[in-house]
Amino acid sequence: MKLLDLAHARTGDKGNTSNISIIAYRAEDWPLLKDHLTCERVKEHFKGLVKGEIVRYELPQLHALNFVMQDALRGGVTRSLAMDAHGKCLGSVLLSMELDI
């Protein structure tokens, strides 16, 4: 099952830091996200892209997880030569993650 079957994403970026919030479509899927979407899984999924630390914040009242990813945007949007260096692109990439549910 792909993550996008359970949730949608909201993203932001500041400098070389990206944050991605993953929000369950249904409250009953929140425990699945919390159990299966770990910092380690996210780091592996972004292997080679996110070079810094990833911190996960839980927002149970919103049925959401927020991942703050350091050194994730090749120096920052204004310094990168990448076509789409914004965090929005990374949100779509994360939603493509396969979950073993």
N, C-alpha and C positions, 0 to 999 in steps of 0.2 A: 504494500500500500504506500502510495506517495503521501508525503506530508500535506500537500495541497488538497488532498481528499478530506482532511480533518480541520484545516485551518487556513487563515489568510495572513498576510504580512503587512506591517507598516514599518517604514524605515526612515532613517535620518543619517546625516553625516555632518561632522564638524572636523575640519582639518583632515588628519589621517586616521580618524576614528569613525567607525560605522556602528550604528545600532540597528538591530532588527527585532521587532516585536512580532511574535507568532501568537495569534489569537484563535482559539478554538471556535469553530462555527457553533458547536453545541456544548453546553455545560458538561454533559456526560462524557465528553471526549477529553476534558481537561486532565484527568488522572493519567490517561495514555500519553499525552504530551509531556507531562511532568516526569513520567517514568522513562520515556524513551528518547527524549530530546535533551541530551546532556551536553555539557561543554566539550567533552571529549569527542562526541559524535559530530558536533558542529565543527570543531577544529579539524577533524579528519575530512569532513566534507569540503572544507575550504583549504585543504592542504595545498601549499604553494601560493595561495592568494593572501591569506591572513597570516602575517608573520609574528604578530604580537599575542598578548594574552587575551583570552575570551572570558568574560564574566557573565554569569546568568543571574538574572533577577526574576523572582516569581511574583506574579500579580494575580493571586487566586480570585480576588473579587471581580477581575476582568477575564478570568480563564485564559491568562496570557503569560508568556515568558518573554523577557527582554534580554537579548544578547548584546553586550557591548564589546566590540572587537577593536583592539588597538593595532596600529600599523597594518591597516586593512585596505587603504586606498592609494597605494603607491606614492605616498608623500602628500596626498590630499588632492582634491578635485582641481584646484587651480595650478598645481604643480605637475600633474600627471599628463602623459601623452596618450593615455588609453582613450578609446572612443567613448566609453561610458564608465567613468570612474566613480559615479555616485553610488551611495548605499542602496538605492532603489533596485539596481541591477542585482546586487547581492541578495536581496530579499527574494527575488524570483529564483535565483540559484538555490537558495536554501529550501524553498518550497518543492523543489524537484527531488529532495532527499527521499530515499526509500526507507520505510520503517518496517521492522520485523514484528508486525502485530498480527 
